[in-house]
Amino acid sequence: MAVDVNAAGKAIELGIPHALFEAAGAQRQNGPYDASVDGKKFLINGGTVKLGTEPLTLVTNWTAELKK
């Protein structure tokens, strides 16, 4: 998110917050993003995530299988 800032004299006016960009599917294990030193670029941890496309397999009572 970003907001426009207008500093006129001693007063500071803040604009309405707005989205800078969308980052759908960004991985969050190591943080979703970081800004470059000069503040002109964002580095986004995007990976190869495909949201909702892989089936989920839940294994219950798996410790019983270790005893066999």
C-alpha positions as CSV (number, residue, x, y, z in Angstrom):
1,M,0.0,0.0,0.0
2,A,1.1,3.6,-0.6
3,V,-0.2,7.0,0.3
4,D,0.5,10.3,-1.3
5,V,2.1,12.9,1.0
6,N,1.9,16.6,0.5
7,A,4.1,18.7,2.9
8,A,3.1,22.3,2.6
9,G,4.8,24.5,5.2
10,K,4.2,23.0,8.7
11,A,1.2,21.0,7.6
12,I,1.3,17.5,6.2
13,E,-1.6,16.2,4.1
14,L,-2.0,12.5,3.6
15,G,-3.9,11.1,0.6
16,I,-6.0,8.0,0.3
17,P,-4.1,4.7,0.7
18,H,-4.0,2.7,-2.6
19,A,-2.4,-0.6,-3.7
20,L,1.0,-0.4,-5.4
21,F,0.7,-3.8,-7.1
22,E,-0.9,-7.2,-6.7
23,A,1.3,-10.2,-5.7
24,A,-1.0,-13.2,-5.9
25,G,0.7,-16.5,-5.1
26,A,3.6,-14.8,-3.3
27,Q,5.2,-17.3,-0.9
28,R,5.5,-16.2,2.7
29,Q,8.0,-18.6,4.3
30,N,10.9,-16.1,4.0
31,G,8.8,-13.0,4.0
32,P,6.6,-11.9,1.2
33,Y,8.8,-9.1,-0.2
34,D,11.7,-6.7,0.4
35,A,12.5,-3.3,-1.0
36,S,15.7,-2.5,-2.9
37,V,18.1,-0.1,-1.2
38,D,17.2,2.8,-3.5
39,G,13.5,2.2,-2.8
40,K,12.6,2.0,-6.5
41,K,12.1,-1.8,-6.7
42,F,10.4,-4.6,-4.8
43,L,11.7,-8.1,-4.7
44,I,8.9,-10.6,-4.3
45,N,9.3,-14.2,-3.2
46,G,7.0,-15.7,-5.9
47,G,8.3,-19.2,-6.4
48,T,6.2,-21.5,-8.5
49,V,3.1,-21.6,-6.3
50,K,-0.1,-22.6,-8.0
51,L,-2.9,-21.8,-5.6
52,G,-5.6,-24.5,-5.2
53,T,-4.4,-26.7,-8.0
54,E,-2.8,-29.6,-6.1
55,P,-4.8,-32.2,-4.1
56,L,-4.2,-32.5,-0.4
57,T,-3.6,-35.9,1.2
58,L,-4.1,-36.1,4.9
59,V,-2.6,-39.2,6.6
60,T,-4.0,-39.9,10.1
61,N,-2.7,-42.4,12.6
62,W,0.6,-42.6,10.7
63,T,2.5,-43.6,13.9
64,A,0.7,-46.9,13.9
65,E,2.3,-47.7,10.5
66,L,5.8,-47.2,12.0
67,K,5.2,-50.1,14.4
68,K,4.6,-52.6,11.6
